[in-house]
């Protein structure tokens, strides 16, 4: 949403409509005619194509269709602060929610939610394949990012409700965040040592990313010890997790907005 704001406010409105366009498929999937949820799952894709078709008809271009996405843009998934300065396409979540994303994706696979995974993969294929030239590839990426956002929500709920038997998953999540923090610091060191300090700006952003990942590590470790002690205290888990995410969103969004606008 922040990335699309540099083009036109209407682009953000389109993205806001996409989650609601999945509502019919989600609702029908809980009824006796659940087989109809598959064709209704195509509704968001139809909405996107109609938006660009109507826009072109009235010569209104909210997002340039010439804008391309590249594999290098995927680096923003782990280093959004740096890519916000280097790229016009920001494909990312914040840092601390990566912990919930890892847990949510594991639940998605374990639950065999192949339909959701297929929809996300289709969005990625359409974005990078550029098969429909009348639609901006950036918009297609909103669909897999939406699936990732839902996975983050499910992962948060899992971390809040985790029991003693789920300790290994919390440890794995902590290890992922710790590894990302170390990678950010190593990259920052490399940029600080660049010729004449030309990479100092990127290095400082990488250090900020490392701080946010470290904050996520602290939050998940606190949750681990709560689980290890066989305590529920869900209110404390919510406070720790949401507090860490709020700090991350506040500081990261401020830096991202400064770079984009």
ABEGO torsion letter per residue (X at the ends): XAAAAAABAAAAAAAAAAAAAAAAAAAAAABAAAAAAAAAAAAAAAAAAAAAAAAAAAGBBABBAABBBBAAAAAAAABAAAAAAABABBBBBBAAAAAAAAAAAAAAAAAGBAAAAAAAAAAAAAAAAGABAABBAAAAAAAAAAAAAAAAAAAAAAAAABBAAAAAAAAAAAAAAAAAAAAAAAAAAAAAABBGGAAAAAAAAAAAAAAAAAAAAAAAAAAAAAAAAGBAGAAAAAAAAAAAAAAAAAAAAAAAAAAAX
